[in-house]
């Protein structure tokens, strides 16, 4: 039998050390340790990786400290639209759901899509109906809406200058760095050094051809969203060397209703195969563009690099700065966690090795 | 300036040569040539790859011969839920939509998501609302429902014995080949040698040489057979005179799919992908394209194994994707074209600057 290992995250974000209250920090650390224990117990009892990651993500979904399940952030309509995915590296079978508003454990519904349906991805009404057919635990959608998240949504709406007026193209706003969209530092959740930058331009590969095309307005719009990524996820390798990954989230604060991020997208926020398992957290749009989770596995497989190097390359060389992080395990029992944001709630353990939890 | 190239598909499927009527074949060939001409004209006129692929896919969406836009296949509820995605290899910007029922050109809405929204993927009600805000062309949802597709749905429902009774687990059916789930041979569109694929986990999984963990075979095998294998998505890849690649894909999905089912078509990395090296658009059993991250796999093999486009495409379609599950078209930044499929048929066409143009079905 091989060695088991587990790595989980409660979200990458902009939390500054000096701004995190002692009470919040303590509750978070306690939660990370407790949830890590859930995963360790599962793997010690020889449960398969796919079951271990589901159990851990369920625990993260239950905890309102994290943006998934209860405690999910709200859409621009004040509603909850949760999404999740799970992947079994042994078979590459996977399941994903989006637009969930009444299901208590989106990750478990994703697993049922994988196991009990002919498809791998169900969304919105169709997913909710499948949930009822499957008899999963559902509650009134208001149960998921916390007061804290209502406030976050209000704050986000106030700082939105470009907001939803997509027909007005305002090129002058794109290049200005000190408009009112700049992150507010008053809520204690912004990193002191955070600077919304023109990252997209710096990171483009342009084939050296003359750029005659107008700079797109996305830069400015990216700044509009409060960078609190706080998705949750878990990766594990079991005693048989099989890897699995699962991710779950409420998405972005004030996102457009119907917006899908990287969390339910296999290859972007979640991926697992015979070599490794990956779960990401961050600006979903960037994870989709850069197929982050799959990139780690591809670098391992085709460049034959070890897990740690592959993870480093993807987070620090491919993903634009301040856009997120990920946790990963390899089939041989290694763990790698990396983030290019100020913080990422995380925890990990290896058989016969140390356990750790971290925030910065 | 580099050489432009375009390659597009009207869907991989199970169409047997001897079963395709002369009339159907002719209409299809004419359509492929006409739509190829659109792509060629765009690129000759120095439009960007992104613009070229959007124009080609719009033309494919309009043509009811193909399963996208008008002519989309129906969900198990008799409704239309269209999806599409587009990606600009120059910047990796992308846009995707799912669950559309009134938008005439899903690929164009995907492009608007890319250009005019802070997101890359919108679905269902939210996507339809964005469409209204953007003022795109919309039509009553009945407009997309053709008589032919109503019939396909009826037939699919008849051959579904396990259908939606997903709570009854019946392992005995998974391994038998002579069961009633076999593709219907009477409708003239099934390849005579077609055998329903029984998707056994151990055939496709790498298990590290360790013993099986004892899980029972999942029931997906039989359920796969229940979904008629007519993939017919549409898609286009192009590289423009600036050496920039782009890809776009559009579909109605699977006949009799569960409402809310999302396939590979709107999933970046699965059905669509483009970067500085290549553009890829896939067609097939979406679930498999998602599992195997097909479109991204082509690009990853090119980038990390330094293999040329053709080899990367071959590896993915013939060594990674399970048999009879689909195909793809691709172009590279240097103007190469590669198209491959592991099904009996794939409607396709391609052209290169200063080179030949071709169309194909088998």
Interface residues (C-beta under 8 A of the other chain):
Chain A: X2 X48 X90 X91 X92 X93 X94 X96 X98 X99 X115 X116 X117 X118 X119 X120 X121 X122 X123 X124 X125 X126 X127 X129 X130 X133 X134 X164 X166 X167 X200 X204 X205 X206 X207 X209 X210 X213 X216 X217 X218 X221 X222 X224 X225 X238 X240 X241 X242 X255 X256 X257 X258 X259 X260 X261 X265 X266 X267 X268 X271 X273 X274 X284 X285 X288 X289 X290 X291 X294 X295 X298 X299 X301 X302 X303 X331
Chain B: X48 X90 X91 X92 X93 X94 X96 X98 X99 X115 X116 X117 X118 X119 X120 X121 X122 X123 X124 X125 X126 X127 X129 X130 X133 X134 X164 X166 X167 X201 X204 X205 X206 X207 X208 X210 X211 X213 X215 X218 X219 X220 X223 X224 X226 X227 X242 X243 X244 X257 X258 X259 X260 X261 X262 X263 X267 X268 X269 X270 X273 X275 X276 X286 X287 X290 X291 X292 X293 X296 X297 X300 X301 X303 X304 X305 X333
